[in-house]
Amino acid sequence: MRNFIGPRLAIAVLAVMTFAVTPRTIAAAHEGHKMKCEKTHIQAMKVDIQAMNDGEPKATAVKETKMAEDMLAKKDVAACETHMHKAMEAIEK
């Protein structure tokens, strides 16, 4: 019985550590990169936003992401990219 506790505990600790650092890793992956105005990139930002704590930066990121989606639907790539950039700035705060 004791032989199983050590490996299970190690796996549990690694899993918790992985999830604890993942949101910051994802946001950092976008840092310095111009994201294309594409549905997949918007979805990636939404995942980042879900990992954020509630507050003004999260509200701004949600608003800017919604506006980016609206601009994508209108095929206004420049405006979409502008809103995506603003959303990423809010995510990185």
C-alpha positions in Angstrom: 0.0 0.0 0.0 2.8 2.4 0.9 4.4 1.9 -2.5 1.4 3.4 -4.2 1.1 6.6 -2.1 4.5 8.0 -3.2 3.9 7.8 -7.0 0.3 9.0 -6.7 1.3 11.9 -4.6 4.0 12.9 -7.0 1.6 12.7 -10.0 -1.0 14.8 -8.1 1.6 17.4 -7.2 2.9 17.6 -10.8 -0.7 17.9 -12.1 -1.5 20.8 -9.7 1.8 22.5 -10.6 1.1 22.2 -14.3 -2.4 23.7 -14.0 -1.1 26.5 -11.7 1.4 27.8 -14.3 -0.5 27.1 -17.5 -2.5 30.4 -17.7 0.7 32.5 -17.4 2.4 30.3 -19.9 -0.4 30.6 -22.4 -0.5 34.4 -22.0 3.3 34.6 -22.3 3.1 32.6 -25.5 1.1 35.4 -27.1 3.3 38.1 -25.8 5.2 39.9 -28.5 3.4 38.1 -31.2 0.9 39.7 -33.5 -2.1 37.4 -33.5 -3.9 36.9 -36.7 -7.6 37.7 -36.9 -8.8 34.1 -37.1 -11.4 32.2 -35.3 -8.8 29.8 -33.8 -6.8 32.7 -32.3 -9.9 34.2 -30.9 -10.8 30.9 -29.3 -7.3 30.6 -27.8 -7.7 34.1 -26.3 -11.1 33.0 -24.8 -9.3 30.1 -23.1 -6.7 32.5 -21.6 -9.5 34.8 -20.4 -11.3 31.9 -18.7 -8.2 31.3 -16.6 -8.1 35.0 -15.4 -9.3 36.2 -12.1 -12.5 38.4 -12.2 -11.8 42.1 -12.4 -11.3 45.0 -14.7 -8.6 43.3 -16.9 -10.9 40.3 -17.5 -13.9 42.5 -18.3 -11.8 44.5 -20.8 -10.4 41.3 -22.4 -14.0 39.9 -22.8 -15.2 43.1 -24.3 -12.3 43.4 -26.7 -12.6 39.8 -27.7 -16.3 40.2 -28.5 -15.5 43.3 -30.6 -12.8 41.4 -32.4 -15.3 38.6 -33.2 -17.7 41.3 -34.5 -15.0 42.8 -36.7 -14.1 39.3 -38.0 -17.7 38.7 -39.0 -17.6 42.0 -40.9 -14.3 41.0 -42.5 -12.6 44.1 -41.1 -9.2 42.5 -40.4 -7.4 45.6 -39.2 -10.1 46.5 -36.6 -10.2 42.9 -35.5 -6.4 42.8 -35.0 -6.6 46.0 -33.0 -9.2 44.6 -30.7 -7.3 41.4 -30.3 -4.2 43.3 -29.4 -6.1 45.3 -26.7 -7.5 42.0 -25.4 -4.0 40.5 -25.1 -2.8 43.6 -23.3 -5.6 43.1 -20.8 -4.8 39.4 -20.4 -1.2 40.2 -19.7 -2.0 42.6 -16.8 
